[in-house]
């Protein structure tokens, strides 16, 4: 199975939301990173054939996805950033409703809904109305509906939003187990989630795909660009104004800064091992100043 993206572009008037993106996705988990407005959601909606591209095409095993129609939708699972639901439906009723829209036979749907409620940890509240659910519980129902048809291509837009740390671990384990011979693409602002489960990471900036590779491959791009510096609180404010500070922590009366810089920022700075978050923030470092 192979999803091939060829020069995919979406333009709204003078604004280019997605700019000539090309990539190839094979079975595995892909993490899509980028700041707000980078074009992630627009890109994912085009991959789902929900949004028409201005130019460029997407192919599944050599077949253009729009021309595949229902055949493509049958193998697709999608969780939008904000999914619609009926507040007076119970979680089980909502899953059965979504299963009907996907054309899943009712007997199969009832069994699958029960399995998924158990998987996402909502089996004990499956008969409660969704209007009583917390944001994290609703998000788990959204994840469940995306999995109803055992999709071979699963696209998840901010799936861990609203989930507590325990729920995020459950989600990561679920996706890792599910991927196998399937393609999973998820976007998130939580870099640790991507770092934990992604086989490859795609980094978008201003509509362009600027990097793609494994976590270890990408973190090499940030090697030699991460520094720690201990300063006074007054000096810390000055450093934050003139350079990209990824993190700071207090140690006694001093402040330890994690600075992103191509060159050693000052004589007292010590080099640090780079992580995926460092690369992500380094690519967006103009936003940190």
Residue pairs with C-beta under 8 A, 6 or more apart in sequence:
1 26
1 27
1 60
1 61
1 152
1 153
1 181
1 182
1 183
2 24
2 25
2 26
2 60
2 61
3 24
3 25
3 26
3 47
3 58
3 59
3 60
3 153
3 183
4 24
4 25
4 58
4 59
4 60
4 62
5 21
5 22
5 23
5 24
5 25
5 47
5 56
5 58
6 22
6 56
6 57
6 58
6 59
7 20
7 21
7 22
7 55
7 56
7 57
8 18
8 20
8 21
8 22
8 43
8 46
8 53
8 55
8 56
8 57
8 58
9 16
9 18
9 19
9 20
9 21
9 53
9 54
9 55
9 56
10 16
10 17
10 18
10 39
10 42
10 43
10 46
10 51
10 53
10 54
11 17
11 54
16 207
17 39
17 42
17 207
18 39
18 42
18 43
18 46
18 53
18 207
19 39
19 206
19 207
19 208
20 56
20 208
21 43
21 56
21 204
21 207
21 208
21 209
22 56
22 209
23 202
23 209
23 212
25 183
25 185
26 183
27 179
27 180
27 181
27 182
27 183
28 179
28 183
28 184
28 199
28 200
29 175
29 176
29 179
29 184
29 186
29 197
29 198
29 199
29 200
30 183
30 184
30 185
30 186
30 198
30 199
30 200
30 201
30 202
31 186
31 187
31 188
31 193
31 194
31 195
31 197
31 198
31 200
31 201
31 202
32 40
32 43
32 44
32 185
32 186
32 187
32 188
32 201
32 202
32 204
33 187
33 188
33 189
33 191
33 194
33 201
33 202
33 203
33 204
33 280
34 40
34 187
34 203
34 204
34 205
35 205
35 284
35 287
37 206
38 204
38 205
38 206
38 207
39 204
39 206
39 207
39 208
40 157
40 187
40 204
41 81
41 157
41 187
42 51
43 204
44 78
44 155
44 157
44 185
44 187
45 51
45 80
46 52
46 53
46 58
47 58
47 65
47 155
47 185
48 76
48 78
48 155
49 58
49 65
49 66
49 72
49 73
50 78
52 66
57 64
58 64
58 65
58 66
59 65
60 68
60 72
60 75
60 153
65 72
66 72
73 102
74 102
74 103
74 149
75 149
75 151
75 152
75 153
76 151
76 153
76 154
76 155
77 146
77 147
77 148
77 149
77 151
77 153
77 154
77 155
78 146
78 154
78 155
78 156
78 157
79 142
79 143
79 145
79 146
79 155
79 156
79 157
79 159
80 157
81 157
81 158
81 161
83 142
83 145
85 94
85 130
85 138
85 141
85 142
86 94
86 97
86 130
87 129
87 130
87 131
88 129
88 130
88 131
89 97
89 129
89 130
90 126
90 127
90 128
90 129
90 130
91 117
91 122
91 125
91 126
91 127
91 128
91 130
91 133
91 141
91 144
92 113
92 114
92 117
92 126
92 127
94 130
94 141
94 145
95 109
95 112
95 113
95 116
95 117
95 141
95 144
95 145
95 148
96 106
96 109
96 110
96 113
98 145
98 148
99 106
99 108
99 109
99 112
99 113
99 148
99 149
100 106
100 109
102 148
102 149
104 112
104 148
104 149
109 148
112 148
113 126
113 144
113 148
114 123
114 126
116 144
116 147
116 148
117 123
117 126
117 144
119 144
119 147
119 174
120 140
120 141
120 143
120 144
120 170
120 174
121 140
121 167
121 170
122 137
122 140
122 141
122 144
125 133
125 137
130 138
130 141
133 141
134 162
135 161
135 162
136 162
136 163
136 164
136 167
138 162
139 159
139 160
139 161
139 162
139 163
140 163
140 167
142 159
143 156
143 159
143 171
143 174
146 154
146 156
147 154
147 178
151 182
152 181
152 182
152 183
153 182
153 183
153 185
154 175
154 178
154 182
154 183
154 184
154 185
155 184
155 185
155 186
156 184
156 185
156 186
156 187
157 186
157 187
158 187
158 188
158 189
159 171
159 186
159 188
160 167
160 168
160 171
160 188
160 190
160 193
161 188
163 171
168 190
168 193
171 193
172 193
172 196
172 197
175 184
175 186
175 197
176 197
178 184
179 199
186 193
186 194
188 194
191 276
191 277
191 280
192 277
194 201
194 215
194 276
195 215
195 275
195 276
195 277
198 215
199 214
200 212
200 213
200 214
201 211
201 212
201 213
201 214
201 215
201 218
201 276
202 209
202 211
202 212
203 209
203 210
203 211
203 212
203 218
203 279
203 280
203 283
204 210
205 283
205 284
210 283
211 218
211 221
211 279
211 283
215 276
218 276
218 279
219 274
219 275
219 276
219 278
219 279
220 274
221 279
221 282
222 260
222 274
222 275
222 278
222 279
222 282
223 274
224 271
225 260
225 261
225 262
225 274
225 278
225 282
226 246
226 258
226 259
226 260
226 271
226 272
226 273
226 274
226 278
226 282
227 258
227 259
227 260
227 261
227 264
227 265
227 269
227 270
227 271
227 272
228 256
228 257
228 258
228 259
228 269
228 270
228 272
229 239
229 256
229 257
229 259
229 265
229 266
229 268
229 269
229 270
230 251
230 254
230 255
230 256
230 257
230 268
231 239
231 254
231 255
231 257
232 253
232 254
232 255
233 253
233 255
235 255
236 248
236 255
236 257
239 245
239 257
239 259
239 265
240 248
240 257
240 289
241 289
242 289
243 259
243 260
243 261
243 265
243 289
244 259
244 260
244 261
244 281
244 282
244 285
244 286
244 288
244 289
245 257
245 258
245 259
245 260
245 288
246 258
246 259
246 260
246 277
246 278
246 281
246 282
246 288
247 257
247 258
248 255
248 256
248 257
248 258
249 255
249 256
250 256
258 272
258 278
259 265
259 269
260 278
260 281
260 282
260 285
260 288
264 271
272 278
281 288
